[in-house]
Each structure stands twice: as structure tokens, then as C-alpha cells.
Amino acid sequence: MPFIGKVGTIAAVVNSATSLQKYSKDNYQVTIINAVGEWSEHLDFFKKNNIKVITLNNSNIFKKLPIGGFFFSRLIYFYIFFSCFFRLKKLLHNNPPDIFVAHLITSLPLILNFFYSFKTKMVLKTSGLPKLTWIRKYLWKIVLKKIYFVTAATQGTI
């Protein structure tokens, strides 16, 4: 899923995708969803490692805007959510993967998974201790009912 800044979890996504593609006994076709061009600089690496990339939106708007600070990051999150909502819904409906791992910006796949019945097992991957504001706590309480599995980097994250 999308990201808007250079954070350590980018490496986690790349390493997870590479490991699943390389070592999976079930021969999964690993696919990265390039929501708004955030994975574009990794396309050669993904191709070399037989990782499929699906682009939902050809916009690179987040690379043109300031991403620092609470206000701008939230604007970009809203842009990603609304510009990719119907495209991701269509993708999950028409070509449902066996497993969908939601990582980094997870609100869109979690909400889609809650409101629609896809033939996909939704896995939530957390890489840090999320700040549970009252709204996030409420939303997670609702949407986590339909999550197949949650992974966490540390015991403290759970």
C-alpha cells in the first residue's frame, strides 16, 4: 500500500515481498499496489525479482507537494484514499487475491474490506506502535472484526 515518506517500513515491504516471492512453498504471485506512484523508483527491482506491480493512479502529486507535518500528510492521505477508492474496490472485486496484506497507509483497504465482501483474506501488518487516537481506536475496533490475521513487529505493538 502507499507511503508518503522515506520510512523504515519501505524496506520492510520490499523485503517481505521479495521473501514471499522467493521462498513461498505455495508459489504465490506477489503483487505490489502502486497507488499513486510511490513505488515507481522500485519498479526495476520488482521486475528483476518477479514481483508484479499494479498501478491504480498515474498521479505523482504527493511527490510535488510538501509531505512534512500533520496538515500536509493528512491532505495527501485523503487524496490517496479518495483517488484510489473505486479503483482498489474494482481490483479486489474483479481479481480478488487469495491474501491481501495491508501495510503502511491501511485505512483504504481496511474500510473496503469492512463494507464489501471480497473473496480475499485481509491481513493487517503493523510495523510500529500506532498512535491510537479516539477516532483510530473506534475505527480499528469496527474494521478489525473482518481481518483474517494481524502481524506485528514486536510484542509491544500488539
N, C-alpha and C positions, 0 to 999 in steps of 0.2 A: 504494500500500500504506500501511499505517498508520504513524503517527508519534505520539510521546507528548510532545513538547516543541516550543516555538517555535524552530525552527532555520531557517537559511537555505535548506535544501533544500525547504521547503514552497513557497517562491516558485518554485523550480526545477520542481517538479511541476506547479504551476498554469500556469506559463509554457510548459512543454513540452506539456501537454495542450491549451492554447489554440492554440499554434502548429500542432500536428498537426491539430487540428480545422479551423483556418482556412486553412492553406496546403498541406495534403496533396494531391498530384496524384491519389492513389488513392482519395480520398473515404472515408477510414476513419471509422468511428463511434468516437470516443474515449470511453472509459468509465473512470471513477474508481471504485475499490472502497473503499467506506466501511466499513471492517472493524468498528469499534466506536464510531462517531460522531465520529471525529477530523476528518472533512471537513464536518461539519454546518454550521459557520459560513460555509462557502463555497458552499452549495447554490444560493443566488440567482445568484451569479456563474457557476456551471457551467450553470445553466438558461439564463441570458442568452446564453452562448456555445455553446449546443447541445452541451454535454458531458453525457453520460449518467452517472448515479450509481447504483451497485448497493450496497445496504446489506446486509451479511452478518449483523450482530448489532446490535440496537437498544440495547444497553447503552452507557451513557456512564460506566462505572465508573472509567475512568482519569482522568476529569475530577474525580472525587470523592476520589481518593487522592493522596498526595504523590508526585510523579514525580521529585524530585531524588534524586541519589545512586545508587550502584551497586545496592544491595539492592532498593529500590523499583522502579527501572527494570526490573530483571530479573524481578521478580514480574509486572509489567504485560506484559512481553514474553511470559512463559509463559502468562498469561491470554489474550492475543491469539492466540497460537499454538493453544492447545487449544480455545478457544471458536469459532475460525473454521476449524479444520482440515477438518471434514466439509462445511461449507457451501462453502468455496472449492473443495474437491475435486469436489463435486457441480456447481458452476458451471462449472468447467473441463471436466468430463466431458460435461455436458448441452448447454452452449452454448460450445464452445471458440472463443475469439477467434483470429484469424489470428496476432496477435502479442500477447504479454503482457510488459509492461515491469515488472520487479520493481525497486522503488526504496524507499528508507527502510528499514523493517524487512523484510528479504528472506528470512529463514530459512524461513518457511512456504511461499511459492511455490517456492523452490529445492528444498526437501525433497519437496514434492508432485510437482514436475517430475521429480525423480530416481526416485521409486518408482512413478510411474504414467505410462502412455504416453498423453499428451494430444495432440490434433491441433493443437498450438499451438507457435509458435516462441517460446521463452523468451529474453528479453533482460534482462541484468542491468545496471542503471545505478548506477554509484557516483559519489558527489559529493565524496568526500574520501578521504584515505588511511586505510583501515580498520586498526584495531589487530589484527594477526594473532597472536592468542594461539595456543597449540598446538592447542586444540580447533577454533578457527575455521579455522586453516590446514588441518587434517586434513579438516574438513567441506567446505571450498571445493575442496580437491583432488578430492574424490569427486564433488560435485554439479556442478562446472563442466564435467564431461565431456559433460553433456547440455544445455549452454547454447548457444543459437544465436549469440549475439553479446554482447559486453561493451562498454559505453561508459564512458568515464572523463573527468572534467572536465579533468585535466591529465596530462601525460606522466609526472609523478611518481607518479600514482595507479596506473598500470599495473603 
